[in-house]
Amino acid sequence: MRTGGWHGIPITDHNSLSLQNRRSAFLPVYMNHLATRLFLVWCCWSVPAVFVEAAATSQYEESSAGHTWRGVLKEAERLQLPTTFLKVLPPDFIQFEFDDLRTYAAEYHSDEHRMVLNRSLSFNAAGRTLKPLGKMTHKELEVLYHELFHAYMDYLQVVEGHSDDAGHRSEELLHFAREQQACRYGEVEIAPIVQRQTGTESHYLTPTESWEALNETWAVFVGWAVWNQLEVQHKTGKSMFQGRRQAHEWMRRLMIAFEKGDLRGYYVPENPDERRLAQKKYLAKPSQLTLKEAVVLMKQVLGFQQDFIERFQALFKVPSTSACSASLG
């Protein structure tokens, strides 16, 4: 609208009005196109950034897990502790977690490959990363090796049928374990009162229960072997594989442990009614670890030297074949 030669009379320019209307109509459309373009630009930059950040986080976690595991292996070798079965495990297989555990010293959850340790086993008790092995007490190392063995058996089941991943020796161990499960841990003697070994009861176990009883019994021995190795070496400052005296002392301790019935595990009853009476049922002395099982674990898991194992077999008169092999054959 503009003022012409006639005062007071408005004169309308229709061409100008049409142009304004077109501009007004075009503006929302233009803004929509602009917003769409800006959104597409944002997507192109931000979405890849999210994936890059996630990938970087994943790489960092893998790198951190690898660094922790390399530290464990290095410290174990420095302390002359077993590493044979540890070297089979991939660096990122175990997920370490820490908590203020009160009921148990540690827990391993095979379904998630998750190991929950007491905060005392973390660096500066901060609950973030594993404490260096050299800073752990002998008892803490016993607990750690007990749980690491559970992780190892878990891994063997994961890669079962793919012998290249775990090695032929690991495949042999799993075969031996299944043989022992069927022969020795299907029917066991349990101790209703843990501290009293005289009164025992015979129980038939389910496949899940018998596998747990075997795993816990073997893990008890692995932890026991490491703790006593540390105790023997601490007194002399030398590896028990470098002197006959240290080796004999370790074997003497093992003989006492067998006589006392210390090398036995437990299982958690699958039946809810049984579980209400006892969360765990401990095996009695007649169902503890056998000498043959101990030899297999020394050789295939702990990686003890062959001459050490041969001296042990001669001292304990360990049969060359398992009673289970004869009965199943």
Secondary structure, 3 states (H helix, E strand, C coil): CEECCCCCCEECCHHHHHHHHHHHHHHHHHHHHHHHHHHHHHHHHHHHHHHHHHHHHHHHHHHHHHHHHHHHHHHHHHCCCCCCCHHHCCCCCCEEEEECCCCCCEEEECCCCEEEEEHHHEHHHCCCCECCHHHCCHHHHHHHHHHHHHHHHHHHHHCCCCHHHHCHHHHHHHHHHHHHHHHCCCEEEECCCCCCCCCCEEEECCHHHHHHHHHHHHHHHHHHHHHHHHHHHHHHCCCCCCCHHHHHHHHHHHHHHHHHCCCCCEECCCCHHHHHHCCCEEECHHHCCCHHHHHHHHHHHHCCCHHHHHHHHHHHCCCCCCHHHHHHC
